[in-house]
Each structure stands twice: as C-alpha cells, then as structure tokens.
Amino acid sequence: MTASLDDLPLRDDLRGLTPYGAPQAPLPVALNVNENTHPVPDAVASEILDDIAVALRDVNRYPDREFTALREAFAGYLGHGLDAAQIWAGNGSNEVLQHIMQAFGGPDRTVFGFGPTYSMYPLLAQGTGARWVAGERRDDYTITPEEAAAQVEMHDPDIVLLCRPNNPTGTPLGLDVVEAVYAASRGVVVVDEAYWEFASRDAVSALSLLEGRPRLAISRTMSKAFAFAGARVGYLAADPAFIDALRLVRLPYHLSALTQAAAVAALRNADTMLGMVDEIVQQRDRITATLEALGYRPHESWSNFVLFGGVEHPRATFQALYDRGVLVRDVGIPNHLRVTAGTEAETTAFLDALASVESAS
C-alpha cells in the first residue's frame, strides 16, 4: 500500500505545501521556464568536454572543497575589483539562496520580498523554517526607494530579496531602491541578478554597491545567459565575512569536480558564450512589439522573457497554444501569461500560434 504525506511525521509548517515545479511537456517549442534555448556553441562544448575528461582522471578523489579556480574565474568575469575571497557558488542560484536562508534565516526569522516575484523565494524560506512576507509593488510592478524603505522598516526582516530585473515580471529595479532598502534594513540584503546579462546595456550592476556594505550580496547564475541550466551553477559576490557565514552551512564538497571543470571552461569562453545574448534580446523586443500589435499589454522587460497582460482567458489561451505545440507559462497573475524569448524560429512559432488563437477566438 502506498503511503501519503499525511502518513509521515512531516514538519507541521510543511503540511499542505506542494513542491515547486513548472509544467514539463514534450512539445516542439518550450518557452515556459526562461531557459536559454540556444545550445552551447560547438567549439566551446568541445573545450568543456576536454576539461571534464581531465577532471575525470581524479574523480576518485574529493573535489577542491573551496572551488578556488572557479571562484577566481567568477571574480575575473564579474570585474568590479572583486577577488576569489568575495565569491561563493553552488548547484544553481537556488542552492546559493538556500545557503543564505540557512545562515541568516531559519525559525523565528523573516524573509521579505516585493510580490509578485520569484516563486522559489517563499519555498526556500519555508524550507528553512523562516516566515515569508510579501511586500507590495505599484500596478506596473515598479517600486520607489521611499516606498521600498518604508515597507522594509515596517516588517523589519532578517533577509530582503530584491529580484533585479524581477521574475516573473521582467521589471527593472533602480540602484537607488537597493541603496534605500539597505539603509532601512538591519538584516542581509540579497540582489538577485539572475537575468542581468539581458538588462539595458547602460545599466549598472548592484555589484557597484558592494564596497562598504557587508550585509549586501549580489546573486547571479550561469543558467540563463550562459546556456548552462543543465549544469546547475549559481554564484554570488559579497564581503568575505558574508562568504564565511555561508561556509558554516554548506555541505562538504558540495560542487563536484566535473561541475567545477565545466564552469571554468565556460567562463574561459565567456565572450563566445554570451554572443547569443544580443539575439535573445532582439527576439524579446520582437515579441514585445508583436504583442502590442495584437492588442496585448507587454510589460517592460530587462530579462529573457516577456510578461503580457490583456489575456482575457489565460487558461484557455495557454491550452490553445499548448495544442499548437507551444508551451508558455501561467504564473498566476490574473489576465497575464509569460513567454521566454527563444531562437528566431521558436519566437516565430509562438507569435504565429498566438495570432492563430486570436483569429480563432
């Protein structure tokens, strides 16, 4: 007889929750989870494989626990005068964020973010026994420094998560908001720049604010711009003392030797790996323009996806696109859907499918 969760001595605060998960389906065009749909370039893939082959020769030994070469490579990629002592990494940015929750969150502590935002934030908080509190945005999903600071002061959280640009809305976030939130908080402030490489070219990263702010951390990922979602590599930059706090909670040897080798090789070829970003941004902007022409209301996006409103029946539209071989995302915002900017062919397939849904309705 198969048991259910109710039959197990689960923590009371986890009862009734459901695991995180985006729909997965074997459709020709999957544009629902903000992956980089471009494959790793062949020349880079060959170099990565060569480095993995070298690492395999010593795979009987534990990997470098401090992943020194990888941290040095991240510091070089990020610039801003960073060094390896200011870098941390994990199996995807979610693990990096989980380390932060374990070190600074936990029972009787509060994690705060401005909703709607990344759906994993409350799950990560709950998983470590912390309380999640969602602040409010304006109707266009923006936040002013004054409003942000006032909400942080009111809730007095132990951890503040600022998604920049925001997921699932794509909304930019000014550095003045980050500065105001940091000044208003007593806890740690994490700026999640998972989609930063797709932001406006004249935008300035929150990495520029690290100096003199030991409670600030900037989180990034290789899953998006680097087309490395399957490799699971996330990282952050912060004060060395902040990094030491994360060492207290990480599992020993948490990054495999193969992961480290693959990521170092990819970073060595950063220019080539990021060569696809401009094309993705072009497709994102093409989606935005066409959605407007079709009568929808796309929101400004600094990411590799577009959230669009004006969808009268989101579930029906989602299903109609699904039936036409295109998978998008219903993120639970009324009258909205979200679509990832894919290759030119994938973008065309989505736009053609949406136009046919319009003509059929």
C-alpha positions in Angstrom: 0.0 0.0 0.0 1.4 3.4 -1.0 1.8 6.0 1.8 0.8 9.7 1.5 2.4 12.7 3.1 -0.3 12.7 5.7 1.0 9.3 6.9 4.5 10.7 7.6 5.8 12.7 10.5 6.3 15.8 8.4 7.1 19.2 9.9 3.8 21.0 10.7 4.9 24.1 8.8 5.4 22.0 5.6 2.0 20.3 5.7 -0.3 21.4 2.8 2.6 22.7 0.7 3.3 21.5 -2.8 6.8 21.1 -4.4 8.0 23.7 -6.8 7.6 22.7 -10.4 6.9 24.2 -13.8 4.9 22.2 -16.4 7.1 19.9 -18.5 5.8 18.5 -21.7 7.4 17.1 -24.9 6.3 20.0 -27.1 8.3 21.3 -30.1 8.5 24.8 -28.6 9.1 25.0 -24.8 9.2 28.7 -23.8 8.0 28.4 -20.2 11.0 28.3 -17.8 13.2 31.1 -19.1 16.0 28.8 -20.2 18.4 29.9 -22.9 17.1 27.8 -25.8 20.3 28.2 -27.7 22.7 25.2 -27.4 26.3 25.7 -26.2 28.4 26.6 -29.2 30.2 23.5 -30.6 33.7 24.8 -30.1 33.0 25.7 -26.5 31.3 22.4 -25.9 34.4 20.6 -27.2 36.6 22.5 -24.8 34.3 21.9 -21.9 34.3 18.1 -22.7 38.1 18.2 -22.8 38.3 19.8 -19.3 35.7 17.3 -17.9 37.8 14.4 -19.3 40.8 15.7 -17.4 38.8 16.1 -14.2 37.5 12.5 -14.6 41.0 11.1 -14.1 40.9 12.3 -10.5 37.2 11.7 -9.8 38.1 9.1 -7.3 39.3 11.9 -5.1 37.1 14.6 -3.4 37.0 17.9 -5.4 38.5 21.1 -4.2 36.2 22.0 -1.3 36.9 25.7 -1.8 36.5 25.5 -5.6 39.3 28.0 -5.9 39.8 28.0 -9.6 36.1 28.6 -10.2 35.9 31.4 -7.7 38.9 33.1 -9.4 37.2 32.7 -12.8 33.9 34.2 -11.5 35.8 37.1 -9.9 37.5 37.8 -13.3 34.2 37.6 -15.1 32.4 40.0 -12.8 35.2 42.6 -12.6 34.5 45.5 -10.2 37.8 44.7 -8.5 36.5 41.5 -6.9 38.7 38.7 -5.8 38.1 35.0 -5.0 37.5 35.7 -1.3 34.4 37.6 -2.2 32.8 34.8 -4.4 30.6 31.9 -3.5 28.9 29.3 -5.7 26.5 26.4 -5.6 24.5 24.0 -7.6 22.3 26.7 -9.2 21.5 30.0 -7.7 18.7 28.3 -5.7 21.3 26.5 -3.6 23.2 29.7 -3.1 20.0 31.3 -1.9 19.3 28.3 0.3 22.7 28.8 1.9 21.7 32.4 2.7 18.5 31.2 4.2 20.3 28.6 6.3 22.9 31.1 7.6 20.7 34.2 8.1 17.1 32.8 8.2 15.5 29.9 10.0 12.8 29.6 12.7 11.6 32.9 14.2 13.2 34.9 11.4 11.6 36.7 8.5 12.4 36.8 4.7 10.9 39.7 2.7 10.5 40.4 -0.9 8.2 42.5 -3.1 5.5 40.4 -4.8 4.9 39.2 -7.3 8.4 37.8 -7.5 10.3 34.6 -8.0 8.1 31.8 -6.7 11.1 29.9 -5.1 11.7 32.6 -2.6 8.8 31.7 -0.2 9.6 28.0 -0.7 13.2 28.5 0.2 12.2 30.5 3.3 9.6 27.9 4.4 12.1 25.1 3.8 14.4 26.6 6.5 11.6 27.4 8.9 11.5 31.1 8.2 8.4 33.2 7.6 7.9 34.7 4.2 6.4 38.2 3.9 5.5 39.7 0.5 5.6 43.5 0.2 3.7 45.4 -2.5 4.6 46.9 -5.8 2.8 49.6 -7.9 0.4 48.5 -10.6 3.2 48.5 -13.2 5.3 46.4 -10.8 7.8 49.1 -10.1 8.9 50.2 -6.6 10.2 53.6 -5.5 13.0 54.0 -3.0 10.7 55.7 -0.5 8.0 53.0 -0.7 10.6 50.2 -0.5 12.3 51.6 2.5 9.1 52.2 4.3 7.9 48.6 3.8 11.3 47.2 5.0 11.2 49.4 8.1 7.7 48.2 8.8 8.4 44.5 8.5 12.0 44.6 9.9 13.1 41.4 8.0 16.2 39.3 8.6 16.6 38.8 4.9 15.5 41.0 2.0 15.4 39.6 -1.5 15.4 42.0 -4.4 15.0 40.4 -7.8 16.7 42.7 -10.4 15.3 42.5 -13.0 12.2 40.9 -11.4 10.9 37.5 -12.2 8.1 36.9 -13.4 7.5 40.5 -14.5 10.9 41.4 -16.0 10.7 44.8 -14.3 13.9 46.9 -13.8 14.9 48.0 -10.3 17.0 51.1 -9.7 20.2 51.2 -7.7 18.5 53.9 -5.6 16.0 51.3 -4.4 18.8 48.9 -3.4 20.6 51.7 -1.5 17.4 52.7 0.2 16.5 49.2 1.2 20.0 48.5 2.6 19.9 51.7 4.6 16.5 50.8 6.0 17.4 47.3 7.0 19.3 45.6 9.8 19.4 42.2 8.1 21.1 41.0 4.9 20.0 42.3 1.5 20.3 40.0 -1.5 20.1 41.4 -5.0 19.2 38.5 -7.4 20.6 39.5 -10.8 19.9 36.1 -12.4 18.9 37.9 -15.7 21.4 40.7 -15.6 23.1 40.0 -18.9 19.8 40.8 -20.7 19.4 44.2 -19.0 19.8 47.5 -20.8 23.4 48.0 -21.9 23.8 51.2 -20.0 22.5 49.8 -16.7 24.9 49.5 -13.8 25.0 46.2 -11.7 24.4 46.3 -8.0 28.0 44.9 -7.7 29.0 48.6 -7.8 27.4 49.0 -4.3 29.3 46.2 -2.5 32.1 48.4 -1.1 31.4 49.3 2.5 28.2 47.2 2.6 29.0 43.9 4.4 25.3 42.8 4.6 24.8 43.1 0.8 25.2 40.1 -1.6 24.7 40.0 -5.4 23.5 36.7 -6.7 23.9 35.5 -10.3 23.5 32.3 -12.4 25.0 30.6 -15.4 21.6 29.1 -16.3 20.4 31.9 -18.4 22.9 33.9 -20.5 25.5 31.1 -20.4 23.0 28.4 -21.6 24.1 26.3 -18.6 20.8 25.5 -17.0 21.5 21.7 -17.0 25.0 22.2 -15.4 23.4 23.9 -12.3 25.9 26.6 -11.4 24.9 29.7 -9.5 27.2 32.2 -7.6 27.3 35.4 -5.6 29.6 38.2 -4.7 29.7 39.7 -1.2 32.0 40.7 1.6 34.5 37.9 2.7 32.8 37.8 6.1 29.4 37.1 4.3 31.1 34.3 2.4 32.4 32.8 5.7 28.9 32.7 7.0 27.8 30.5 4.1 30.7 28.1 4.8 29.0 27.3 8.1 26.0 25.7 6.4 27.2 24.3 3.1 27.6 20.6 2.7 31.2 19.3 2.4 32.4 19.2 -1.3 29.0 20.5 -2.5 30.3 21.3 -6.0 31.5 18.3 -7.9 34.9 18.3 -9.7 33.0 17.8 -13.0 30.8 20.8 -12.4 33.8 23.0 -11.5 35.7 21.9 -14.6 32.7 22.6 -16.9 32.0 26.0 -15.4 35.7 27.2 -15.5 35.8 26.2 -19.2 32.6 28.0 -19.9 33.8 31.2 -18.2 37.1 31.0 -20.1 34.9 31.3 -23.2 32.6 34.0 -21.8 32.7 36.2 -24.9 31.6 33.3 -27.1 29.0 32.0 -24.7 27.4 35.5 -24.3 27.4 36.0 -28.1 23.8 34.7 -28.1 22.5 37.3 -25.7 22.1 40.0 -28.3 20.0 37.7 -30.4 17.8 36.8 -27.5 17.3 40.5 -26.6 16.3 41.1 -30.3 13.7 38.3 -30.1 12.4 39.6 -26.7 11.9 43.0 -28.2 10.3 41.5 -31.3 7.8 39.6 -29.0 7.0 42.9 -27.2 6.3 44.8 -30.4 4.2 42.0 -31.9 2.2 41.5 -28.7 1.4 45.2 -28.7 0.3 45.0 -32.3 -2.0 42.1 -31.4 -3.6 44.2 -28.6 -1.9 42.7 -25.6 -0.1 44.7 -22.9 3.5 43.5 -22.6 5.4 44.8 -19.6 8.9 46.4 -19.9 11.4 43.6 -19.6 15.2 43.6 -18.8 15.2 39.8 -18.9 14.9 37.0 -21.5 11.1 36.7 -21.1 8.0 38.9 -21.5 5.1 39.1 -19.2 2.0 40.3 -21.0 -1.5 41.3 -19.9 -4.7 41.7 -21.7 -5.3 37.9 -21.8 -9.0 37.5 -21.3 -8.9 33.8 -20.5 -5.3 32.8 -19.6 -6.0 29.1 -19.1 -7.8 28.8 -22.4 -5.1 30.7 -24.2 -2.4 28.6 -22.5 -4.2 25.5 -23.6 -4.8 26.7 -27.2 -1.0 27.5 -27.5 -0.3 24.1 -26.0 -2.5 22.4 -28.6 -0.4 24.2 -31.2 2.8 22.8 -29.8 3.9 25.9 -27.9 4.4 25.8 -24.1 4.3 29.1 -22.2 3.8 29.9 -18.5 0.8 30.9 -16.5 2.4 32.5 -13.5 -0.9 33.1 -11.6 -1.2 36.8 -12.3 -4.8 37.5 -13.4 -5.2 38.0 -17.2 -1.4 37.5 -17.8 0.9 34.9 -19.4 4.7 34.8 -19.7 6.8 33.7 -22.6 10.5 33.1 -22.9 12.4 34.7 -25.8 13.8 31.7 -27.7 15.5 31.4 -31.0 14.2 33.2 -34.0 12.3 30.1 -35.2 10.8 29.5 -31.7 9.7 33.1 -31.4 8.1 32.9 -34.8 6.3 29.7 -33.8 5.0 31.4 -30.7 3.8 34.5 -32.4 2.2 32.6 -35.3 0.4 30.3 -32.8 -0.8 33.3 -30.7 -2.1 35.0 -33.9 -4.0 31.9 -34.9 -5.5 31.7 -31.4 -6.6 35.3 -31.9 -8.1 34.7 -35.3 -9.9 31.6 -33.9 -11.5 33.4 -31.0 
